[in-house]
Amino acid sequence: MQEPDDQIETPEDWTVVTKRKPTTEEIAALAFAWKAVKHVKSNAIVLANQQQTVGIGAGQMNRVGSVKIAVEQARENNKLAGSVLASDAFFPMDDSVEYAAQQGIKAIIQPGGSIKDQESIDMADKYGVAMVFTGVRHFKH
């Protein structure tokens, strides 16, 4: 049995953990992506802009696999440029951050809370990616 995920969150609840802060447009897209990712099952990744999801990856054994699926979908639809990334749970490895950054993702939202958070933050800083932590995990089974 899983408890309902009915928390209401706003950008004011988030913490920017990287050197680069998200732009106003990125904050709007991150808010949209964060609402969408809570409805996708385990190891969920959502790529979105301010109005729509552009790629969704889920159910993979590792998070980078979900990122790759989401990127592939967005690229097929010519919607990858300018999209942001939302992850339902923390990034325990920096490989997902690096892959997303190499594909042009400029902002990431995730719960934070991994013992390896600093590695993901450092990777985001390396590529100039803004990253925000919500403190809330949307890991749905």
DSSP file with accessible surface (Angstrom, degrees, kcal/mol):
  #  RESIDUE AA STRUCTURE BP1 BP2  ACC     N-H-->O    O-->H-N    N-H-->O    O-->H-N    TCO  KAPPA ALPHA  PHI   PSI    X-CA   Y-CA   Z-CA
    1    1 A M              0   0  240      0, 0.0     2,-0.4     0, 0.0     0, 0.0   0.000 360.0 360.0 360.0 136.5    0.0    0.0    0.0
    2    2 A Q        -     0   0   92    139,-0.1     3,-0.1     3,-0.0   138,-0.0  -0.946 360.0-119.6-119.1 137.5    1.3    3.4   -0.9
    3    3 A E        -     0   0  171     -2,-0.4     0, 0.0     1,-0.1     0, 0.0  -0.409  42.1 -91.7 -71.5 149.4    0.2    6.7    0.7
    4    4 A P        -     0   0  100      0, 0.0     2,-1.1     0, 0.0    -1,-0.1  -0.315  27.5-136.1 -61.1 142.6   -1.4    9.3   -1.6
    5    5 A D        +     0   0   48      1,-0.1   133,-0.0    33,-0.1   135,-0.0  -0.736  53.2 138.9 -98.9  82.0    1.0   11.8   -3.0
    6    6 A D        +     0   0  121     -2,-1.1    -1,-0.1     2,-0.1     2,-0.1   0.130  17.6 135.0-118.8  22.3   -1.1   14.9   -2.4
    7    7 A Q        -     0   0  108     -3,-0.1     2,-0.6     1,-0.0    -2,-0.0  -0.460  47.7-139.4 -70.3 142.3    1.4   17.5   -1.3
    8    8 A I        +     0   0  156     -2,-0.1     2,-0.3     2,-0.0    -2,-0.1  -0.923  27.5 179.4-104.8 123.8    1.1   20.9   -2.8
    9    9 A E        -     0   0   35     -2,-0.6   125,-0.0    22,-0.1    26,-0.0  -0.900  11.9-169.4-125.4 154.5    4.4   22.5   -3.6
   10   10 A T    >   -     0   0   55     -2,-0.3     3,-2.5     1,-0.0     4,-0.4  -0.910  42.5-100.8-134.8 163.1    5.5   25.8   -5.2
   11   11 A P  G >  S+     0   0   47      0, 0.0     3,-1.4     0, 0.0    -1,-0.0   0.784 118.4  69.0 -56.0 -25.1    8.8   27.1   -6.5
   12   12 A E  G 3  S+     0   0  156      1,-0.3    -3,-0.0     3,-0.0     0, 0.0   0.750  95.1  56.2 -65.2 -21.2    9.1   29.0   -3.2
   13   13 A D  G <  S+     0   0   91     -3,-2.5    -1,-0.3     2,-0.0     2,-0.1   0.572  92.9  94.3 -84.3 -11.4    9.6   25.7   -1.5
   14   14 A W    <   -     0   0   29     -3,-1.4     2,-0.5    -4,-0.4   120,-0.2  -0.414  63.9-143.7 -84.6 160.4   12.6   24.7   -3.7
   15   15 A T  E     -A  133   0A  88    118,-2.6   118,-2.9    -2,-0.1     2,-0.5  -0.988  11.3-139.1-123.6 122.7   16.3   25.2   -3.0
   16   16 A V  E     +A  132   0A  57     -2,-0.5   116,-0.2   116,-0.2     5,-0.1  -0.710  23.8 177.3 -77.8 124.9   18.7   26.1   -5.8
   17   17 A V        +     0   0   37    114,-2.4     2,-0.2    -2,-0.5   115,-0.1   0.418  51.2  74.0-111.9  -1.6   21.8   24.0   -5.2
   18   18 A T  S    S-     0   0   12    113,-0.8   112,-0.1     2,-0.3   104,-0.1  -0.646  86.4-111.2-109.4 169.5   23.9   24.9   -8.2
   19   19 A K  S    S+     0   0  179     -2,-0.2     2,-0.4   102,-0.2   111,-0.1   0.878 103.6  64.7 -65.5 -40.3   25.9   28.0   -9.1
   20   20 A R  S    S-     0   0   71    109,-0.3   111,-0.5   104,-0.0    -2,-0.3  -0.738  77.7-147.7 -88.5 131.4   23.5   28.9  -11.9
   21   21 A K        -     0   0  145     -2,-0.4   109,-0.1   109,-0.1     2,-0.1  -0.701  27.9-101.2 -91.0 148.7   19.9   29.7  -11.0
   22   22 A P        -     0   0   14      0, 0.0    -1,-0.1     0, 0.0    85,-0.1  -0.401  37.2-117.1 -68.1 147.8   17.1   28.8  -13.3
   23   23 A T     >  -     0   0   57      1,-0.1     4,-2.7    -2,-0.1     5,-0.2  -0.255  31.2-100.1 -73.1 170.7   15.6   31.6  -15.4
   24   24 A T  H  > S+     0   0  113      1,-0.2     4,-1.9     2,-0.2     5,-0.1   0.914 126.5  48.8 -58.6 -43.1   12.0   32.7  -15.0
   25   25 A E  H  > S+     0   0  115      1,-0.2     4,-2.2     2,-0.2    -1,-0.2   0.899 110.7  50.3 -65.6 -40.2   11.1   30.6  -18.1
   26   26 A E  H  > S+     0   0   31      2,-0.2     4,-3.2     1,-0.2     5,-0.2   0.894 106.8  54.8 -66.0 -37.4   12.9   27.5  -16.7
   27   27 A I  H  X S+     0   0   59     -4,-2.7     4,-2.5     2,-0.2    -2,-0.2   0.931 108.9  48.3 -61.5 -42.9   11.2   27.9  -13.4
   28   28 A A  H  X S+     0   0   42     -4,-1.9     4,-2.0     1,-0.2    -1,-0.2   0.924 114.4  45.5 -62.7 -43.3    7.8   27.8  -15.1
   29   29 A A  H  X S+     0   0    4     -4,-2.2     4,-2.8     2,-0.2    -2,-0.2   0.900 112.0  51.9 -67.7 -39.6    8.9   24.7  -17.1
   30   30 A L  H  X S+     0   0    1     -4,-3.2     4,-2.7     2,-0.2    -2,-0.2   0.907 108.2  51.9 -62.8 -40.6   10.3   23.0  -14.0
   31   31 A A  H  X S+     0   0   21     -4,-2.5     4,-1.8    -5,-0.2    -1,-0.2   0.923 112.1  45.8 -62.3 -43.0    7.0   23.6  -12.2
   32   32 A F  H  X S+     0   0   70     -4,-2.0     4,-1.9     1,-0.2    -2,-0.2   0.947 114.3  47.5 -64.5 -47.3    5.1   22.0  -15.0
   33   33 A A  H  X S+     0   0    0     -4,-2.8     4,-2.7     1,-0.2    -2,-0.2   0.882 109.1  54.7 -62.3 -37.9    7.5   19.1  -15.3
   34   34 A W  H  X S+     0   0    9     -4,-2.7     4,-1.0     1,-0.2    -1,-0.2   0.890 107.9  49.1 -65.8 -37.5    7.4   18.5  -11.5
   35   35 A K  H  < S+     0   0  143     -4,-1.8    -1,-0.2    -5,-0.2     4,-0.2   0.894 114.8  45.8 -66.2 -38.5    3.6   18.3  -11.5
   36   36 A A  H >< S+     0   0   24     -4,-1.9     3,-1.8     1,-0.2    -2,-0.2   0.898 104.0  60.1 -72.6 -40.7    3.8   15.8  -14.4
   37   37 A V  H >< S+     0   0    0     -4,-2.7     3,-1.7     1,-0.3    -1,-0.2   0.798  91.8  67.5 -65.4 -25.7    6.6   13.5  -13.0
   38   38 A K  T 3< S+     0   0   39     -4,-1.0    -1,-0.3     1,-0.3    -2,-0.1   0.695  98.5  53.9 -68.7 -12.4    4.6   12.6   -9.9
   39   39 A H  T <  S+     0   0  127     -3,-1.8     2,-0.4    -4,-0.2    -1,-0.3   0.381  92.3  86.5-100.9   3.9    2.1   10.7  -12.1
   40   40 A V  S <  S-     0   0   24     -3,-1.7   100,-0.5    -4,-0.2     4,-0.2  -0.832  82.0-112.1-105.4 142.2    4.8    8.5  -13.8
   41   41 A K  B     -f  140   0B 119     -2,-0.4    18,-0.7     1,-0.1   100,-0.2  -0.434  60.7 -32.4 -81.2 153.8    5.9    5.3  -12.2
   42   42 A S  S    S+     0   0   32     98,-3.1    17,-3.3    16,-0.2    18,-0.3   0.693 125.2  17.3   0.2 136.0    9.3    4.5  -10.8
   43   43 A N  S    S-     0   0   30     15,-0.2    17,-0.4     1,-0.2     2,-0.3   0.873  91.5-178.8  54.7  42.9   12.6    5.9  -12.0
   44   44 A A        -     0   0    0     -4,-0.2    44,-1.8    14,-0.2     2,-0.4  -0.524  17.6-178.6 -79.5 135.0   10.5    8.5  -13.8
   45   45 A I  E     -CB  57  87A   0     12,-2.8    12,-2.5    -2,-0.3     2,-0.4  -1.000   3.5-171.5-129.2 130.5   12.0   11.2  -15.9
   46   46 A V  E     -CB  56  86A   0     40,-2.4    40,-2.6    -2,-0.4     2,-0.4  -0.992   7.5-162.6-123.4 128.9    9.9   13.9  -17.6
   47   47 A L  E     +CB  55  85A   0      8,-3.1     7,-3.3    -2,-0.4     8,-1.5  -0.924  28.9 156.6-103.3 135.6   11.3   16.4  -20.1
   48   48 A A  E     -CB  53  84A   0     36,-1.9    36,-2.8    -2,-0.4     5,-0.2  -0.978  35.6-147.3-152.6 162.2    9.0   19.4  -20.6
   49   49 A N        -     0   0   37      3,-2.3    34,-0.1    -2,-0.3   -16,-0.1  -0.455  58.5 -75.2-112.1-161.9    8.7   23.0  -21.6
   50   50 A Q  S    S+     0   0   86      1,-0.2     3,-0.1    -2,-0.2    33,-0.0   0.736 128.2  30.4 -71.5 -20.9    6.2   25.4  -20.1
   51   51 A Q  S    S+     0   0  145      1,-0.2     2,-0.3   -19,-0.0    -1,-0.2   0.620 120.7  11.9-112.9 -18.4    3.2   24.0  -21.8
   52   52 A Q        -     0   0   74    -23,-0.0    -3,-2.3     0, 0.0     2,-0.3  -0.998  68.1-101.3-158.5 157.0    3.8   20.3  -22.4
   53   53 A T  E     -C   48   0A  55     -2,-0.3    -5,-0.3    -5,-0.2     3,-0.1  -0.616  28.9-177.1 -76.4 145.5    5.7   17.2  -21.7
   54   54 A V  E     +     0   0A  10     -7,-3.3     2,-0.3     1,-0.4    23,-0.2   0.493  66.4  11.5-121.1 -11.6    8.1   16.4  -24.6
   55   55 A G  E     -C   47   0A   2     -8,-1.5    -8,-3.1    18,-0.1    -1,-0.4  -0.913  57.8-168.4-166.8 138.6    9.6   13.1  -23.4
   56   56 A I  E     +C   46   0A  62     -2,-0.3     2,-0.4   -10,-0.2   -10,-0.2  -0.997   5.3 179.4-134.6 131.2    8.9   10.6  -20.6
   57   57 A G  E     +C   45   0A   1    -12,-2.5   -12,-2.8    -2,-0.4     2,-0.3  -0.991  17.7 147.9-127.9 138.2   11.1    7.7  -19.5
   58   58 A A        +     0   0   33     -2,-0.4   -15,-0.2   -14,-0.2   -16,-0.2  -0.986  41.2  42.1-159.8 166.0   10.2    5.3  -16.7
   59   59 A G  S    S+     0   0   51    -17,-3.3   -16,-0.2   -18,-0.7     2,-0.1   0.558  71.9 140.2  72.6  12.4   10.5    1.8  -15.3
   60   60 A Q        -     0   0   79    -17,-0.4    -1,-0.2   -18,-0.3     6,-0.0  -0.439  64.1-118.0 -86.5 163.0   14.2    1.3  -16.1
   61   61 A M  S    S+     0   0  180     -2,-0.1     2,-0.3     1,-0.1    -1,-0.1   0.748 100.4  25.7 -71.2 -23.3   16.7   -0.4  -13.8
   62   62 A N  S  > S-     0   0   86      1,-0.1     4,-1.1   -19,-0.1     3,-0.4  -0.968  80.7-119.6-139.5 157.8   18.7    2.8  -13.6
   63   63 A R  H  > S+     0   0   19     -2,-0.3     4,-2.3     1,-0.2     5,-0.2   0.852 108.7  61.7 -67.3 -35.2   17.8    6.5  -13.9
   64   64 A V  H  > S+     0   0   18      1,-0.2     4,-2.6     2,-0.2    -1,-0.2   0.881 100.2  57.0 -62.6 -32.2   20.1    7.2  -16.9
   65   65 A G  H  > S+     0   0   17     -3,-0.4     4,-2.0     1,-0.2    -1,-0.2   0.918 107.5  47.3 -62.0 -41.9   18.1    4.6  -18.9
   66   66 A S  H  X S+     0   0    0     -4,-1.1     4,-2.3     2,-0.2    -2,-0.2   0.888 110.2  52.7 -66.9 -37.9   15.0    6.6  -18.2
   67   67 A V  H  X S+     0   0    0     -4,-2.3     4,-2.8     1,-0.2     5,-0.2   0.935 108.3  51.1 -62.2 -44.2   16.8    9.9  -19.2
   68   68 A K  H  X S+     0   0  102     -4,-2.6     4,-2.5     1,-0.2    -2,-0.2   0.904 110.1  48.8 -62.0 -41.2   17.9    8.3  -22.5
   69   69 A I  H  X S+     0   0   55     -4,-2.0     4,-2.3     2,-0.2    -1,-0.2   0.938 112.8  47.5 -63.7 -45.8   14.3    7.2  -23.3
   70   70 A A  H  X S+     0   0    0     -4,-2.3     4,-2.4     1,-0.2    -2,-0.2   0.921 112.5  49.3 -62.6 -42.3   12.9   10.6  -22.5
   71   71 A V  H  X S+     0   0    0     -4,-2.8     4,-2.9     1,-0.2     5,-0.2   0.921 109.3  52.4 -62.9 -43.6   15.6   12.4  -24.6
   72   72 A E  H  X S+     0   0  114     -4,-2.5     4,-2.5    -5,-0.2    -1,-0.2   0.923 110.4  48.0 -60.1 -43.7   15.0   10.0  -27.5
   73   73 A Q  H  X S+     0   0   73     -4,-2.3     4,-1.4     2,-0.2    -1,-0.2   0.929 113.4  47.0 -62.5 -45.9   11.3   10.8  -27.5
   74   74 A A  H  <>S+     0   0    0     -4,-2.4     5,-3.0     1,-0.2     6,-0.6   0.904 112.5  49.7 -63.9 -40.6   11.9   14.6  -27.3
   75   75 A R  H ><5S+     0   0  114     -4,-2.9     3,-1.8     1,-0.2    -1,-0.2   0.915 106.6  55.2 -65.5 -42.2   14.4   14.4  -30.1
   76   76 A E  H 3<5S+     0   0  131     -4,-2.5    -1,-0.2     1,-0.3    -2,-0.2   0.830 112.8  43.5 -59.3 -31.5   12.1   12.4  -32.4
   77   77 A N  T 3<5S-     0   0   98     -4,-1.4    -1,-0.3   -23,-0.2    -2,-0.2   0.257 112.3-119.7 -97.6  10.1    9.5   15.1  -32.0
   78   78 A N  T < 5S+     0   0  153     -3,-1.8    -3,-0.2     1,-0.1    -2,-0.1   0.868  84.3 112.8  53.4  41.7   12.0   18.0  -32.4
   79   79 A K      < +     0   0   86     -5,-3.0    -4,-0.2   -25,-0.2    -1,-0.1   0.254  36.9  97.6-124.3   9.4   11.1   19.3  -28.9
   80   80 A L    >   +     0   0   20     -6,-0.6     3,-2.2     2,-0.1    -5,-0.1   0.919  59.5  93.1 -68.6 -41.0   14.4   18.7  -27.0
   81   81 A A  T 3  S+     0   0  100      1,-0.3     3,-0.1    -7,-0.1    24,-0.1  -0.260  99.7   6.9 -58.5 128.4   15.7   22.2  -27.4
   82   82 A G  T 3  S+     0   0   66     22,-0.3    -1,-0.3     1,-0.3     2,-0.1   0.481  96.3 134.9  81.5   2.8   14.8   24.3  -24.4
   83   83 A S    <   -     0   0    3     -3,-2.2    23,-0.8   -34,-0.1    24,-0.4  -0.441  42.3-145.3 -84.7 159.8   13.3   21.5  -22.3
   84   84 A V  E     -B   48   0A   3    -36,-2.8   -36,-1.9    21,-0.2     2,-0.4  -0.740  13.3-123.9-115.3 168.8   13.9   20.9  -18.6
   85   85 A L  E     -Bd  47 108A   0     22,-2.4    24,-2.5    -2,-0.3     2,-0.4  -0.945  17.7-170.7-122.2 134.8   14.2   17.7  -16.7
   86   86 A A  E     -Bd  46 109A   0    -40,-2.6   -40,-2.4    -2,-0.4     2,-0.4  -0.976   5.5-164.1-120.3 137.6   12.2   16.4  -13.7
   87   87 A S  E     -B   45   0A   0     22,-2.1   -42,-0.2    -2,-0.4    51,-0.1  -0.983  18.2-144.4-121.5 132.4   13.1   13.3  -11.8
   88   88 A D  S    S+     0   0    0    -44,-1.8    50,-2.6    -2,-0.4     2,-0.3   0.733  86.5  20.4 -67.8 -22.4   10.7   11.7   -9.3
   89   89 A A  S    S-     0   0    2    -45,-0.4    24,-0.1    48,-0.2    48,-0.0  -0.856 100.3 -70.1-139.1 173.8   13.5   10.7   -7.0
   90   90 A F        -     0   0   63     -2,-0.3    -1,-0.1    22,-0.3     3,-0.1  -0.101  42.6-112.8 -66.3 163.1   17.1   11.7   -6.3
   91   91 A F        -     0   0    0      1,-0.1    29,-0.2    -4,-0.1    -1,-0.1  -0.851  29.4-177.9 -94.7 101.4   20.0   11.1   -8.7
   92   92 A P  S    S+     0   0   51      0, 0.0     2,-0.3     0, 0.0    -1,-0.1   0.677  73.0  41.8 -76.1 -13.0   22.3    8.7   -6.8
   93   93 A M  S >  S-     0   0   90     -3,-0.1     3,-0.6     1,-0.1     4,-0.4  -0.972  75.1-137.0-131.5 148.8   24.8    8.8   -9.7
   94   94 A D  T 3> S+     0   0   49     -2,-0.3     4,-2.5     1,-0.2     5,-0.2   0.553  87.2  88.9 -82.8  -3.6   26.0   11.8  -11.7
   95   95 A D  H 3> S+     0   0   65      1,-0.2     4,-2.6     2,-0.2    -1,-0.2   0.873  85.3  52.8 -63.9 -34.0   25.8   10.0  -15.0
   96   96 A S  H <> S+     0   0    2     -3,-0.6     4,-2.4     2,-0.2    -1,-0.2   0.911 110.1  47.9 -67.1 -40.7   22.2   11.1  -15.5
   97   97 A V  H  > S+     0   0    0     -4,-0.4     4,-2.6     2,-0.2    -2,-0.2   0.932 113.1  48.0 -64.4 -45.3   23.1   14.7  -15.0
   98   98 A E  H  X S+     0   0   53     -4,-2.5     4,-2.6     2,-0.2    -2,-0.2   0.938 112.5  47.9 -63.7 -45.3   26.0   14.5  -17.4
   99   99 A Y  H  X S+     0   0   49     -4,-2.6     4,-1.2     2,-0.2    -1,-0.2   0.936 113.1  48.5 -61.4 -45.8   24.0   12.8  -20.1
  100  100 A A  H ><>S+     0   0    0     -4,-2.4     5,-2.2     1,-0.2     3,-0.6   0.931 112.2  49.0 -60.3 -44.7   21.1   15.3  -19.8
  101  101 A A  H ><5S+     0   0   11     -4,-2.6     3,-1.6     1,-0.2    -1,-0.2   0.905 107.3  54.7 -62.7 -40.7   23.6   18.2  -19.9
  102  102 A Q  H 3<5S+     0   0  108     -4,-2.6    -1,-0.2     1,-0.3    -2,-0.2   0.751 106.2  53.7 -65.0 -22.2   25.3   16.8  -23.0
  103  103 A Q  T <<5S-     0   0   46     -4,-1.2    -1,-0.3    -3,-0.6    -2,-0.2   0.422 128.0 -96.9 -91.0  -2.7   21.9   16.7  -24.7
  104  104 A G  T < 5 +     0   0   37     -3,-1.6   -22,-0.3     1,-0.3     2,-0.3   0.487  69.2 151.6 104.5   2.8   21.2   20.3  -24.0
  105  105 A I      < -     0   0    1     -5,-2.2    -1,-0.3    -6,-0.2   -21,-0.2  -0.524  18.7-177.9 -67.9 130.7   19.1   20.2  -20.8
  106  106 A K        +     0   0  100    -23,-0.8    24,-2.6    -2,-0.3     2,-0.3   0.494  61.3  38.0-111.1  -7.2   19.8   23.4  -18.9
  107  107 A A  E     - e   0 130A   0    -24,-0.4   -22,-2.4    22,-0.2     2,-0.4  -0.989  58.9-172.0-149.8 139.6   17.6   22.9  -15.7
  108  108 A I  E     -de  85 131A   1     22,-2.3    24,-2.4    -2,-0.3     2,-0.4  -0.989   5.9-163.0-132.3 138.9   16.8   19.9  -13.5
  109  109 A I  E     +de  86 132A   0    -24,-2.5   -22,-2.1    -2,-0.4    24,-0.2  -0.980  25.3 147.4-121.3 134.7   14.4   19.5  -10.7
  110  110 A Q  E     - e   0 133A   0     22,-2.0    24,-1.6    -2,-0.4    25,-0.3  -0.967  53.9-107.9-157.0 164.6   14.7   16.6   -8.2
  111  111 A P        -     0   0    5      0, 0.0    24,-1.6     0, 0.0    22,-0.1   0.825  45.6-151.7 -68.5 -32.2   14.0   15.8   -4.6
  112  112 A G        +     0   0   10     21,-0.1   -22,-0.3    22,-0.1    22,-0.0  -0.212  50.1 122.5  75.5 176.3   17.7   15.7   -3.4
  113  113 A G        +     0   0   62      1,-0.4     2,-0.2   -24,-0.1    -1,-0.1   0.432  36.3 128.2 111.5   0.4   18.5   13.5   -0.4
  114  114 A S    >   -     0   0   14      1,-0.1     3,-1.6   -23,-0.1    -1,-0.4  -0.596  65.3-128.1 -84.0 150.3   21.1   11.1   -1.8
  115  115 A I  T 3  S+     0   0  174      1,-0.3     3,-0.3    -2,-0.2    -1,-0.1   0.685 114.2  53.0 -68.2 -13.2   24.4   10.6    0.0
  116  116 A K  T >> S+     0   0   75      1,-0.2     4,-1.3     2,-0.1     3,-0.8   0.099  70.6 119.2-107.0  21.8   25.9   11.4   -3.5
  117  117 A D  H <> S+     0   0   26     -3,-1.6     4,-2.5     1,-0.2     3,-0.3   0.886  70.5  59.2 -52.2 -42.4   24.0   14.7   -4.0
  118  118 A Q  H 3> S+     0   0  110     -3,-0.3     4,-3.0     1,-0.2    -1,-0.2   0.862 100.3  55.6 -61.7 -33.9   27.2   16.7   -4.2
  119  119 A E  H <> S+     0   0   86     -3,-0.8     4,-2.0     2,-0.2    -1,-0.2   0.912 110.4  45.4 -64.1 -40.6   28.4   14.6   -7.2
  120  120 A S  H  X S+     0   0    0     -4,-1.3     4,-2.4    -3,-0.3    -2,-0.2   0.897 113.4  49.7 -68.7 -39.3   25.3   15.5   -9.1
  121  121 A I  H  X S+     0   0   15     -4,-2.5     4,-2.8     2,-0.2    -2,-0.2   0.940 110.6  50.1 -63.2 -45.6   25.5   19.1   -8.1
  122  122 A D  H  X S+     0   0   85     -4,-3.0     4,-2.3     1,-0.2    -2,-0.2   0.895 110.6  49.5 -61.1 -39.8   29.2   19.2   -9.2
  123  123 A M  H  X S+     0   0   22     -4,-2.0     4,-1.5     2,-0.2    -1,-0.2   0.916 110.5  50.1 -66.7 -41.1   28.3   17.7  -12.5
  124  124 A A  H  X>S+     0   0    0     -4,-2.4     5,-2.9     1,-0.2     4,-0.6   0.939 111.3  49.1 -61.4 -43.5   25.5   20.2  -13.1
  125  125 A D  H ><5S+     0   0   38     -4,-2.8     3,-0.9     1,-0.2    -2,-0.2   0.889 104.8  59.1 -63.4 -37.7   27.9   23.0  -12.2
  126  126 A K  H 3<5S+     0   0  141     -4,-2.3    -1,-0.2     1,-0.3    -2,-0.2   0.871 115.5  34.8 -57.6 -37.6   30.5   21.6  -14.7
  127  127 A Y  H 3<5S-     0   0   66     -4,-1.5    -1,-0.3    -3,-0.4    -2,-0.2   0.349 113.7-111.8-100.6   2.6   28.0   22.0  -17.5
  128  128 A G  T <<5 +     0   0   31     -3,-0.9     2,-0.4    -4,-0.6    -3,-0.2   0.816  63.3 154.2  72.4  29.1   26.3   25.2  -16.3
  129  129 A V      < -     0   0    1     -5,-2.9  -109,-0.3    -6,-0.2     2,-0.3  -0.767  42.2-131.0 -92.9 133.7   23.0   23.4  -15.5
  130  130 A A  E     - e   0 107A   1    -24,-2.6   -22,-2.3    -2,-0.4     2,-0.4  -0.653  27.2-170.5 -79.0 138.0   20.7   24.9  -12.9
  131  131 A M  E     - e   0 108A   0   -111,-0.5  -114,-2.4    -2,-0.3  -113,-0.8  -0.999   6.6-170.2-134.5 133.3   19.5   22.3  -10.4
  132  132 A V  E     -Ae  16 109A   1    -24,-2.4   -22,-2.0    -2,-0.4     2,-0.4  -0.948  11.8-146.4-121.4 144.4   16.8   22.7   -7.7
  133  133 A F  E     -Ae  15 110A  28   -118,-2.9  -118,-2.6    -2,-0.4   -21,-0.1  -0.902   9.2-172.9-105.1 138.7   15.9   20.4   -4.9
  134  134 A T        -     0   0   13    -24,-1.6   -22,-0.1    -2,-0.4    -1,-0.1   0.668  29.7-135.8 -99.5 -26.0   12.3   20.1   -3.7
  135  135 A G  S    S+     0   0   66    -24,-1.6     2,-0.4   -25,-0.3   -23,-0.1   0.492  74.9 103.0  79.2   2.7   12.8   17.9   -0.6
  136  136 A V        -     0   0   21    -26,-0.1     2,-0.5   -47,-0.0    -1,-0.2  -0.975  61.2-149.3-123.7 130.0    9.8   15.8   -1.8
  137  137 A R        -     0   0  137     -2,-0.4   -48,-0.2   -26,-0.1   -49,-0.1  -0.835  10.1-172.3-100.4 131.6   10.1   12.5   -3.4
  138  138 A H        +     0   0    3    -50,-2.6     2,-0.9    -2,-0.5   -49,-0.2  -0.245  25.8 154.4-111.3  40.7    7.4   11.4   -5.9
  139  139 A F        -     0   0   40    -51,-0.2     2,-0.4   -52,-0.1   -98,-0.1  -0.597  23.9-169.3 -77.2 105.6    8.6    7.8   -6.3
  140  140 A K  B      f   41   0B  73     -2,-0.9   -98,-3.1  -100,-0.5   -96,-0.1  -0.808 360.0 360.0-103.2 133.9    5.4    5.9   -7.4
  141  141 A H              0   0  132     -2,-0.4  -139,-0.1  -100,-0.2  -100,-0.0  -0.799 360.0 360.0-113.2 360.0    5.1    2.1   -7.6
